[in-house]
Amino acid sequence: MGREQFAGILRQWRHPACRPQLGWSWSDLPSGKKQQKSQSCISLFFFVMELQNSAEHKQANQASGFHWLSFAYQGLTEIPYDTILTQTDALEVLDLSYNILDENPALLGQLEKLSTLILDSNNYTSHVKFPYMPSITTVCINKNKINNLPVFVDEIRRKFPNIKILSMMNNEAAPSYFNGGSLSQYIDYRLYVISQIPGLEILDDTEVLEKERVQARKTYRLQQNSLSSRKKKAESPRKHTHMQKKADTIIRQ
């Protein structure tokens, strides 16, 4: 699925009439969970999967193993590896949202086909440590406890080198109108993430535009140059002092 097609699905999904039937009725949910569901990636990925898979393909999936597993709303404090790791040959989408998880998901590295990891509404912080997973293209980690953007983005960039979609809304490190952030903070947040993960195609619920990529490269290249310049200036007096001491020693000899 191309970037433009996925972005179109994102726009359509925002309208309630376009959301798929997922085995539950919207009216059956308590009012609190209606809001939670609307902020989650769960419905979106079901929608994408429904568009991509025919009935015949679904039957093949059931025969060969689960391609999608959900442990949402289970009150989990530990990742249920006993069940998850039985699907290492087939699992592509794993949903662990709306639990109480904060442990580093180290063993998920065994899921060589996993492409989508959903961790919405847990207790993950900026210092979460992921395994190296080149198969991952989508990470949803909305509404957690991420407050240090550089630390978290560096982890995402290094451990998921092929990531295309990152959603981290409703975290302190992702300022927006919805959590009290200003427009300038939101723009700067987007530019920073885009500059650090150049291959990103969708950040939160918005497609990454080419003009954002250009601005991100300009903004953070300038900042890097400024930092390098300040470092050189700070080191210059130390070098001068060292050379002076060396010269004084030679003269004495």
RAHURA-V480119 format. One record per residue. N is the residue number from 1. RES is the residue in one small letter. OMEGA is omega as a letter, one per 40 degrees, with the letter a starting at -180 (NA if undefined). NEAR is the number of other C-alpha atoms within 12 Angstrom. D_FIRST is the distance of its C-alpha to the first C-alpha in whole Angstrom. Layout:
BEGIN
n,res,omega,near,d_first
N,RES,OMEGA,NEAR,D_FIRST
N,RES,OMEGA,NEAR,D_FIRST
END
This chain:
BEGIN
n,res,omega,near,d_first
1,m,a,14,0
2,g,a,13,4
3,r,a,20,7
4,e,i,16,8
5,q,a,17,6
6,f,i,27,7
7,a,i,25,10
8,g,i,21,11
9,i,i,31,11
10,l,a,28,13
11,r,a,18,15
12,q,a,19,15
13,w,a,26,16
14,r,i,23,19
15,h,a,15,21
16,p,a,17,22
17,a,a,10,22
18,c,a,18,18
19,r,a,29,18
20,p,i,25,18
21,q,a,17,21
22,l,a,17,21
23,g,i,11,25
24,w,i,13,27
25,s,i,14,28
26,w,a,22,27
27,s,i,13,31
28,d,a,11,32
29,l,i,15,31
30,p,a,12,34
31,s,a,12,33
32,g,a,13,33
33,k,i,19,30
34,k,a,18,28
35,q,i,13,28
36,q,a,24,27
37,k,a,30,24
38,s,a,23,23
39,q,a,29,23
40,s,i,36,21
41,c,a,42,17
42,i,a,41,18
43,s,a,32,17
44,l,a,36,14
45,f,i,35,13
46,f,a,28,14
47,f,a,23,13
48,v,a,29,9
49,m,i,25,11
50,e,i,19,13
51,l,a,20,10
52,q,a,17,9
53,n,i,17,12
54,s,i,13,15
55,a,a,13,19
56,e,a,11,19
57,h,i,16,17
58,k,i,19,18
59,q,i,14,22
60,a,i,15,21
61,n,a,20,19
62,q,a,17,23
63,a,a,12,25
64,s,a,16,23
65,g,a,20,23
66,f,i,26,21
67,h,a,32,17
68,w,i,31,18
69,l,i,31,21
70,s,i,30,23
71,f,a,29,26
72,a,i,29,26
73,y,a,22,29
74,q,a,19,31
75,g,a,18,33
76,l,i,23,33
77,t,i,22,34
78,e,i,21,33
79,i,a,30,30
80,p,a,25,30
81,y,a,22,30
82,d,i,12,32
83,t,a,16,29
84,i,a,31,26
85,l,i,25,27
86,t,a,19,28
87,q,a,27,24
88,t,a,27,24
89,d,a,19,22
90,a,a,26,20
91,l,i,33,19
92,e,a,32,15
93,v,i,37,16
94,l,a,41,19
95,d,i,38,21
96,l,a,42,24
97,s,i,38,24
98,y,i,34,28
99,n,a,29,30
100,i,a,25,32
101,l,i,31,31
102,d,a,30,32
103,e,i,23,32
104,n,a,21,30
105,p,a,28,28
106,a,a,20,29
107,l,i,22,28
108,l,i,38,25
109,g,i,27,24
110,q,a,25,25
111,l,a,32,22
112,e,a,23,20
113,k,a,26,17
114,l,a,35,17
115,s,a,32,13
116,t,i,42,14
117,l,a,40,18
118,i,a,41,19
119,l,a,44,23
120,d,i,40,23
121,s,i,39,27
122,n,a,36,29
123,n,a,30,31
124,y,i,34,29
125,t,i,31,31
126,s,a,28,30
127,h,i,23,32
128,v,i,29,30
129,k,i,27,29
130,f,i,31,26
131,p,i,24,26
132,y,a,25,24
133,m,a,32,20
134,p,i,26,18
135,s,a,27,16
136,i,i,35,15
137,t,a,30,12
138,t,i,37,13
139,v,i,43,17
140,c,a,43,18
141,i,i,45,22
142,n,i,38,23
143,k,i,35,27
144,n,a,34,28
145,k,a,29,31
146,i,a,30,30
147,n,i,25,32
148,n,a,22,32
149,l,a,28,29
150,p,a,22,30
151,v,a,20,30
152,f,a,34,27
153,v,i,39,25
154,d,i,24,26
155,e,i,26,26
156,i,a,38,22
157,r,a,34,22
158,r,a,21,24
159,k,i,27,23
160,f,a,33,19
161,p,a,27,19
162,n,a,25,15
163,i,i,35,14
164,k,a,33,12
165,i,i,40,12
166,l,i,40,16
167,s,a,41,18
168,m,i,44,22
169,m,i,36,23
170,n,i,31,27
171,n,a,35,28
172,e,a,27,31
173,a,a,34,29
174,a,a,42,27
175,p,i,28,29
176,s,i,24,28
177,y,a,17,30
178,f,i,16,30
179,n,i,17,31
180,g,i,16,34
181,g,i,20,32
182,s,i,15,33
183,l,a,16,31
184,s,i,15,32
185,q,i,19,31
186,y,i,26,28
187,i,a,23,27
188,d,i,24,29
189,y,a,34,27
190,r,a,43,23
191,l,a,32,25
192,y,a,33,26
193,v,a,41,23
194,i,a,39,21
195,s,a,33,24
196,q,i,29,24
197,i,a,33,20
198,p,a,29,19
199,g,a,26,15
200,l,a,36,15
201,e,i,33,12
202,i,i,37,13
203,l,a,38,17
204,d,a,35,18
205,d,a,31,17
206,t,i,25,16
207,e,i,30,14
208,v,a,32,16
209,l,a,22,17
210,e,i,18,19
211,k,i,15,22
212,e,i,28,22
213,r,a,27,21
214,v,a,18,24
215,q,i,23,26
216,a,i,28,25
217,r,i,24,26
218,k,a,18,30
219,t,a,24,31
220,y,i,24,30
221,r,i,19,32
222,l,i,15,35
223,q,i,16,35
224,q,i,16,35
225,n,i,15,37
226,s,i,14,40
227,l,i,14,40
228,s,i,14,41
229,s,i,14,43
230,r,i,13,45
231,k,i,14,45
232,k,i,14,47
233,k,i,14,49
234,a,a,13,50
235,e,a,14,50
236,s,i,14,53
237,p,i,13,56
238,r,i,14,55
239,k,a,14,55
240,h,i,14,58
241,t,a,13,60
242,h,i,14,60
243,m,i,14,61
244,q,i,14,64
245,k,i,14,65
246,k,i,14,64
247,a,i,13,67
248,d,i,12,69
249,t,a,11,69
250,i,a,10,70
251,i,a,9,73
252,r,a,8,75
253,q,NA,7,75
END
